[in-house]
Amino acid sequence: MSKARFELNGLATAIGSMPHVDPQEACSLVLSHLPEIPAWPQLPNRSFTENMYAQFSEGFPGVVLEKERIWIDRSQDLSKPLEQLYSAYLENTIDSGTLSYDYAAGFHVFLNRVGKSNERAVKGQVTGPISFGLTVTDQDRRPLLYDDVLADALAKHIRLKATWQEQALSNVFPNTIIFIDEPYLSSFGSAFVSVSREQVVTLLEEVLGGINGLKGIHCCGNTDWSVVLQTSLDILSLDAYNYGETLSLYPSEVGDFLNRGGVIAWGIIPNDEQFLTKETAASLLERLEETMGLLSKKGIDYDILTSRCLITPSCSLASVSTEAAARALEMTAGVSSAFRKKLNKQNS
């Protein structure tokens, strides 16, 4: 596991997706509320090409974007484009993982606006191979994950996307964090998803292997956290508002993860407008401390928990109003500030 080159104790960042259509407006909001670890905004409401699956599909063999649907045309001969993908992977041709402006306007605007202030790190994200592979299908609606050739190619494709993105971010600021977003890990182990533990770890490791800086995995639902913690991730990101207590079911794995330098990103700020209205920074800080306390009761050192953490929204903010998104980021910053003040007071 790589070691942090900067302290993360209680700093705030975001998951990625925002409800805006104007990339300048979205970047301004992120930079104003999360100046220490800003995350580039994904804008799915701006264009279908910024949907979390379409966004990272650019250049994948056989990909078709049609009437706000993404699928892979397996009926055509994919041997040549697959050969080109594997060649780019083996030769580490990073430019083959380029994110163009049409697919990630927020990313390109972000690059022009960060690295000029007091950032501690800059954060990016890619859609994970498990979620992509279960959501995107071929022409017969068979998920890519169930095609061994395409599943392997997909992981290598996303790895190149992550590597290119990280390099672009590091050109404007040296400290980077890249999250692999895996909402479908919440389906792991269910009767509806036929995927093995080994396949999950192998595909995730393929992508993680292309990231040199700090690397995280985000899952916004309940999952078998022991599988995620088996990988080489540096940061575990979860929806702590709704599922924080589930982490305490894996005290041994969490303890080992923290002992080797791991960080937990606590998504304690809800991404639901109704809950955002009723919560305050104080109530969310109390909720966070209670959730951390569940792990502490299982033998996890509370000081390590509080020193190795990030504060984030629970998940994407794309489904809420722009006003609610602003409130969510304001509360993220507020919880982070209150958390760090309390931590500094305890340590002084």
C-alpha positions in Angstrom: 0.0 0.0 0.0 1.3 3.5 -0.9 1.7 5.9 2.0 0.0 9.2 2.2 2.3 12.1 1.4 -0.1 14.4 3.2 -2.3 14.2 6.3 -6.0 13.2 5.7 -7.3 13.4 9.2 -10.8 14.7 8.7 -10.4 16.7 5.5 -13.4 17.0 3.2 -13.9 15.9 -0.4 -16.7 14.8 -2.7 -17.7 11.7 -4.6 -18.0 13.3 -8.0 -21.3 13.7 -9.7 -23.1 17.1 -9.4 -26.6 18.2 -10.7 -25.3 21.2 -12.7 -25.1 21.6 -16.5 -22.6 24.4 -16.4 -19.1 23.0 -15.6 -17.8 26.5 -14.5 -20.6 26.7 -11.9 -20.1 23.2 -10.7 -16.3 23.8 -10.3 -16.9 27.0 -8.5 -19.1 25.3 -6.0 -16.6 22.5 -5.4 -13.6 24.8 -5.1 -15.4 27.2 -2.7 -16.6 24.5 -0.3 -13.8 21.8 -0.6 -10.7 23.9 -1.2 -8.3 21.4 0.3 -9.3 18.3 -1.6 -11.5 19.4 -4.5 -13.0 16.7 -6.8 -13.7 17.3 -10.5 -17.5 17.4 -11.1 -19.2 14.8 -13.3 -22.2 16.3 -14.9 -24.7 13.6 -16.1 -27.5 16.2 -16.5 -25.4 18.1 -19.0 -25.2 15.2 -21.5 -25.7 11.5 -21.6 -22.0 11.2 -22.5 -21.4 12.2 -18.9 -23.5 9.4 -17.5 -21.1 7.4 -15.3 -21.0 4.5 -17.7 -21.0 6.4 -21.0 -18.3 8.8 -19.6 -15.6 6.1 -19.4 -16.8 4.2 -22.5 -15.0 6.4 -25.0 -12.8 4.3 -27.1 -13.9 0.9 -25.9 -14.2 -1.8 -28.6 -17.7 -2.0 -30.1 -19.3 0.7 -27.9 -22.5 2.2 -29.1 -24.2 5.3 -27.6 -27.8 5.4 -28.9 -30.8 7.2 -27.6 -29.4 7.5 -24.1 -28.5 3.8 -24.1 -25.0 2.4 -24.0 -24.2 -1.1 -25.3 -21.5 -3.1 -26.9 -22.1 -4.4 -30.4 -20.6 -7.9 -30.1 -21.9 -8.9 -33.5 -19.2 -7.0 -35.3 -15.6 -8.2 -35.5 -13.9 -6.7 -32.4 -10.6 -8.5 -32.9 -8.8 -5.4 -34.3 -10.0 -2.9 -31.7 -9.3 -5.4 -28.9 -5.8 -5.9 -30.3 -5.3 -2.2 -30.2 -6.5 -2.0 -26.6 -4.2 -4.7 -25.4 -1.3 -3.1 -27.3 -2.0 0.2 -25.6 -2.2 -1.6 -22.3 1.0 -3.5 -22.7 2.9 -0.5 -24.0 1.3 1.7 -21.4 0.2 4.2 -24.0 -1.5 6.5 -21.6 -3.0 8.8 -24.2 -5.4 6.0 -25.3 -7.2 6.6 -22.0 -8.0 10.3 -22.8 -11.2 11.8 -21.4 -12.4 14.3 -24.1 -14.3 17.5 -23.3 -17.5 16.1 -24.7 -17.4 13.3 -22.2 -16.0 15.2 -19.2 -16.5 19.0 -19.4 -16.1 19.3 -15.7 -12.8 17.6 -15.7 -11.3 20.0 -18.3 -12.6 23.1 -16.6 -11.3 21.7 -13.3 -7.8 21.3 -14.7 -7.7 25.0 -15.6 -8.8 26.1 -12.1 -7.0 24.0 -9.6 -3.4 24.1 -8.4 -3.6 27.8 -7.8 -4.7 27.8 -4.2 -4.0 25.9 -1.0 -5.0 22.4 -2.1 -3.6 19.4 -0.2 -4.7 17.1 -3.0 -6.9 16.9 -6.1 -9.4 14.0 -6.5 -10.7 12.2 -9.5 -12.8 9.1 -10.1 -13.5 6.4 -12.6 -16.4 4.0 -12.9 -15.4 0.6 -11.6 -15.2 -2.6 -13.8 -17.8 -4.5 -11.7 -20.5 -1.8 -12.0 -19.7 -1.1 -15.6 -19.6 -4.8 -16.5 -22.9 -5.5 -14.9 -24.7 -2.4 -16.2 -23.5 -2.3 -19.8 -24.5 -5.2 -22.0 -23.9 -6.5 -25.5 -26.6 -6.4 -28.3 -28.3 -9.4 -26.7 -28.4 -7.6 -23.3 -25.9 -9.9 -21.8 -23.7 -8.0 -19.2 -20.1 -7.6 -20.2 -19.0 -9.1 -16.9 -20.2 -12.5 -18.1 -18.0 -12.4 -21.1 -14.5 -13.3 -20.0 -12.8 -11.5 -22.9 -14.8 -8.3 -22.6 -14.6 -8.2 -18.8 -10.8 -8.5 -19.0 -10.6 -5.9 -21.7 -12.9 -3.6 -19.8 -10.7 -3.6 -16.7 -7.7 -2.8 -18.8 -9.6 0.0 -20.6 -10.6 1.6 -17.3 -7.1 1.2 -16.0 -5.9 3.3 -18.9 -8.6 5.9 -18.2 -7.5 6.1 -14.5 -3.8 6.3 -15.4 -4.4 9.1 -18.0 -6.6 11.0 -15.6 -4.1 10.7 -12.7 -1.3 12.0 -14.9 -3.4 15.0 -16.1 -4.3 15.8 -12.5 -0.7 15.5 -11.3 0.4 17.9 -13.9 -1.5 20.7 -12.1 -1.0 19.4 -8.5 1.4 16.7 -7.3 -0.9 15.0 -4.7 -3.7 13.0 -6.3 -6.5 10.7 -5.1 -8.4 8.5 -7.6 -11.6 6.7 -6.5 -13.0 3.6 -8.3 -16.8 4.0 -8.0 -18.5 0.7 -7.6 -22.2 1.0 -6.7 -22.9 -2.5 -7.9 -20.7 -4.1 -5.3 -23.8 -3.9 -3.1 -25.2 -6.7 -5.3 -22.2 -9.0 -4.6 -23.4 -12.2 -3.1 -27.0 -11.8 -4.2 -28.9 -14.4 -6.2 -29.2 -12.0 -9.1 -25.4 -11.5 -9.6 -23.2 -14.4 -10.5 -19.7 -13.1 -9.9 -17.0 -14.7 -7.8 -14.9 -13.1 -5.1 -11.8 -13.9 -7.1 -13.2 -12.2 -10.2 -14.1 -9.0 -8.2 -10.7 -8.8 -6.7 -8.8 -9.5 -9.9 -10.7 -6.9 -11.9 -10.4 -4.3 -9.2 -6.7 -5.0 -8.8 -6.2 -4.5 -12.6 -7.5 -0.9 -12.3 -5.8 -0.2 -9.0 -2.5 -1.3 -10.5 -2.7 1.7 -12.9 -2.9 4.3 -10.1 0.4 5.5 -8.5 -1.0 8.0 -6.0 -3.6 7.4 -3.4 -6.4 5.1 -4.6 -9.8 4.4 -3.2 -12.9 2.3 -3.8 -16.3 3.8 -3.2 -19.5 1.7 -2.7 -22.7 3.5 -1.7 -24.5 0.5 -0.4 -24.0 -2.5 1.9 -21.5 -5.1 0.6 -19.1 -7.7 1.8 -16.4 -5.2 3.0 -13.9 -8.0 3.4 -13.7 -8.4 -0.4 -13.0 -4.7 -0.9 -10.5 -4.6 1.9 -8.7 -7.6 0.3 -7.5 -5.3 -2.5 -4.6 -2.9 -2.5 -6.7 0.2 -1.9 -5.6 3.1 0.3 -9.0 4.6 0.9 -12.3 2.8 1.6 -15.2 5.1 0.8 -18.7 4.2 2.0 -22.2 5.6 2.6 -21.8 6.0 6.3 -25.1 7.8 6.7 -27.1 4.8 5.8 -24.7 1.9 6.1 -22.0 2.9 8.5 -22.8 0.3 11.0 -22.1 -2.5 8.4 -18.4 -1.8 8.6 -18.3 -2.9 12.3 -19.2 -6.5 11.1 -15.6 -6.7 9.8 -13.4 -5.5 12.7 -10.5 -7.8 11.9 -10.3 -6.7 8.2 -10.8 -3.0 9.1 -8.2 -3.2 11.8 -5.6 -4.8 9.4 -6.5 -2.1 6.8 -5.9 0.8 9.2 -2.8 -0.8 10.6 -1.2 -0.8 7.1 -2.0 2.8 6.6 -5.5 2.7 5.3 -8.0 5.6 5.4 -11.8 5.5 5.6 -13.8 8.1 3.8 -17.0 8.5 5.8 -19.9 9.5 3.6 -21.9 10.9 6.5 -23.6 13.7 4.6 -26.9 12.4 3.0 -27.6 12.9 -0.7 -31.3 13.0 -0.1 -33.0 16.4 0.0 -35.4 15.5 2.7 -32.6 14.4 5.1 -30.4 17.3 4.1 -33.1 19.6 5.3 -33.4 18.1 8.7 -29.7 17.5 9.5 -27.1 19.9 10.7 -23.3 19.7 10.9 -23.7 19.1 14.6 -26.1 16.2 14.2 -24.0 14.6 11.5 -20.9 14.9 13.5 -22.6 13.1 16.4 -23.8 10.4 14.0 -20.3 10.0 12.6 -18.8 9.7 16.1 -21.5 7.1 17.0 -20.6 5.1 13.9 -16.9 5.2 14.6 -17.7 4.1 18.2 -19.2 0.9 16.9 -15.8 0.0 15.5 -14.0 1.2 18.6 -16.1 -1.2 20.7 -14.9 -4.0 18.5 -11.3 -3.2 19.4 -10.3 -0.7 16.7 -8.1 2.1 18.1 -10.3 5.2 18.1 -7.3 7.6 17.7 -6.4 5.7 14.5 -10.0 5.9 13.2 -10.1 9.7 13.8 -6.7 10.4 12.3 -7.1 8.3 9.2 -10.3 9.6 7.7 -12.0 11.8 5.2 -15.4 13.4 5.3 -17.6 13.2 2.2 -21.2 13.1 1.0 -22.7 9.6 1.1 -22.7 9.4 -2.7 -23.4 11.2 -5.9 -25.3 14.5 -5.7 -26.5 14.4 -9.3 -30.1 13.5 -8.3 -30.7 16.5 -6.0 -31.3 20.1 -6.9 -28.4 22.5 -7.3 -29.4 24.2 -4.1 -29.4 20.9 -2.2 -26.0 20.0 -3.7 -24.7 23.4 -2.4 -26.1 22.6 1.0 -24.5 19.1 1.0 -21.1 20.5 0.2 -21.5 23.2 2.8 -22.4 20.6 5.4 -19.5 18.4 4.3 -17.1 21.3 4.9 -18.9 22.1 8.2 -18.7 18.5 9.6 -15.0 18.4 8.5 -14.2 21.7 10.2 -16.0 20.7 13.4 -14.4 17.3 13.4 -10.9 18.7 13.0 -11.4 21.3 15.7 -12.6 18.7 18.1 -9.6 16.4 17.2 -7.1 19.2 17.6 -8.6 20.1 21.0 -8.3 16.5 22.2 -4.7 16.3 21.0 -3.6 19.5 22.5 
